[in-house]
Amino acid sequence: MSPRAYIQLFSEFFPVLAFFVAGQLTAFSVAAVVLLVTTLISLFVSLIILRSVPIMPLFSGVVVILFGGLTIIYNEPGFLIFADTFYYFSLAALVFIGFFRNRHLLEYMFDHTFAMQKTGWYILSVRWFLVLCVAGIANECARYWLEPEDWIDYRFLKILLLVAFSFYQFTLSKKYRIPEKSNRLGLRIRD
């Protein structure tokens, strides 16, 4: 894996892990501050080392900073919990818009990583659209039924499930890969 990939992993998962650990040891409000601070740190590290912030960490960072800031200012956990709902439905809407364009959002974002046929990108987009909608609905249910401290555990489990779902998509990239441009998993080796 390239150094860039490690930085991207750090920027995505360091705040998630820090929030989960803080949520196990402290009150929700303190864990929210930890999430906000670690998100800012990860964005700053990405900017310094990569000289840019990848679009997904940037989008999720802006959502966390906005809703996390409201949570801290008003001492209301519901803002931060709703941030996940907003995030998932926003991504689902963007993926949905891609169905009416010549190029799917996921193809635009990950074409430099995967070399797949159009059919593969379409199926990937349908899968992610459905999963993002389910994640948004499930988060709204959790927001109403769980205590904020329990939601932290739910969120961590949900993210682990989404990571597992992401890895499952290699079966798709493998099946619809462009052989002369990718390895056996569909990862791009050249343009």
Phi, psi and omega in degrees: 000142183283158176303325178299318180296321178296319179295319178296318176298316178301313184293333179275318192256340177301311178297322180298312181293318179298319178297316180298312180297314179298323178293334177281334187255340187222184177285161180303318183297323178289319178298324178296319177296318178299316178299315181297313182294315181291330175295314178298318179298313183295322177294319179295315179299316178299316180296318181292312186281315183268347184066015175198167175242121178305151189300318182293311176298327178294312179298311180295326178296317178296318179298315180296316181296316180295302185285326175294320176298317177297322178299316181289316181298314185261000182051047182232104182301334183303329179298310182292323179294318178295336179305320179294319177300312179301314181300309183293317179290327176296314178296319178300318179296318179294320177296319180299316179301326179300336179293340181258004180248171181285340183225128180290150179305315182294325176295317178299317184283325190240011179298331178286346180258319183243142174248095183236155174290161180304321180300319178298317179296323179295311180298317178301318180295318178298313180301311183291325176302311181296315181295319179295322177295316178297318179298320178295315179295315180298322179293323177295320176298315179297324180298323181276329188259339184254150170287152182307319180294324177288329179297327178301315178295316178302315182299316181296316178297318179299318180294320177299320178295321178293324177295317178298318177298321178300315180294327178298334182293348175296334176296325179287313181295330177290317183291321185253022182292158173262105190307317184286350182243001185217165173276187185294342178268357182090004177286132184297132175249340176195162180274000000 
